[in-house]
Amino acid sequence: MRRLIGLVLLAMSLVALPGARSTGIAQTVQPQATPAQTAPSQAAPAQPSEAPIQPAPSVHGAPVAETPQSVPHGTIGGPSTPSAMTPLSTPAVPAPPPVVQATLPHDLSPWGMFMAADIVVKAVMVGLAFASLVTWTIWLAKAVELAAAKARAQRATRRLEQAASLDEAAQAIAGRKGQAQGPVAFLVAAAQSERERSTDLGEDGVKERVAISLSRIEARAGRSMARGTGLLATIGSTAPFVGLFGTVWGIMNSFIGISQAKTTNLAVVAPGIAEALLATAIGLVAAIPAVIIYNVFSRSIAGYRATLSDASGEVLRHLSRDLERTRRAVALQTRAGLHAVPAQAAAMPRARVE
């Protein structure tokens, strides 16, 4: 009897087991979802929606084999579909710090760099540009003045050499208008004035006083012609250092920009360095012509003073000849007077002595 009951229970368990398996398979396999239905499932993690399968009822308290339960979708070891898989969470990565993208300015012309420069660098550039303008103005004015003065002095010196006396030289220098112009004419006039004022004095004293007057006229003419060249010397010696100051200031601002931007990109320092180099270039543009023009004017003024020295020498020569002629004329008159006195005495009648 027990064997019969055991066989019946075994048969019932075998009949119930395929049904449970078919039920589990039906629950685990799901139809493919449409795109509209898969979107919510991708956005949220899949939840296990299957209910646990109840075990088959036992007959007369005999244990029945449990059916395998379905595994939730998206878990390891269970059936899953791509639409139902839970996305893996990745650790949060900190965002990198923003990188300063420094770009070169579009306008790298001299005017553009001047407008973008610091106020101190702008002041340096304006000062150097003004110094350059002053240099070329002095060159133009002084070149015309010096050329005219040298030509007038050389022409007057030639006429002075061709004259026979100091009075004739004064007339030749004065020309048709009768007005003496230029330092050479002043030399001749000073010699004539001193000669007229010293008619009753000795020749040596007259020559000495005339030489002093001529030297003062030469010095005054040289100072007048050299007026303005000292400014050229100042510009030529200081302009490079002023430009260097602008360069140092621009480079200092460039390094300050590096520290503020916290980057060593060349585009950060390039504008400041370009402005600094522009200041140096303007300083050289102002200094080099000033030095060259100063040297040219120094040589020209030295030649002009040499011409005036030649004229002074001619004036002294004419003065010496005129003084000697005057002395000889006075001597001749004195000698002629001495010879005339005995002749007059011989012509007088003699008185009779009784």
Buried (B, 14 or more C-beta within 10 A) or exposed (E): EEEEEEEEBEEBBEEBBEEBEEEBEEBBEBEEBEEEEBEEBBEEEBEEEBEEBEEBEEEEEEEBEEBEBBBBBBEEEEBBBEBBBBEEEEEEEEEEEEEEEBEEEEEEEEEBBBEBBBEBBBEBBEBBBEBBEBBEEBBEEBBEBBEEBBEBBBBBBEBBBEBEEBBBBBBBBBBEEEEBEBBBBBBBBBBBEBBEEBEEEEBEEBBEBBBEBBEEBBEEBBEEBBEBBEBBBEBBEBBBEBBBBBBEBBBBBBEEBBEEBEBEBEBBBBBBBBBBBBBBBBBEBBBBBBBBBBBBBBEBBEEBBEBBBBBBBBBBEBBBEBBEEEEEEEEEEEEEEEEEEEEEEEEEEEEEEE
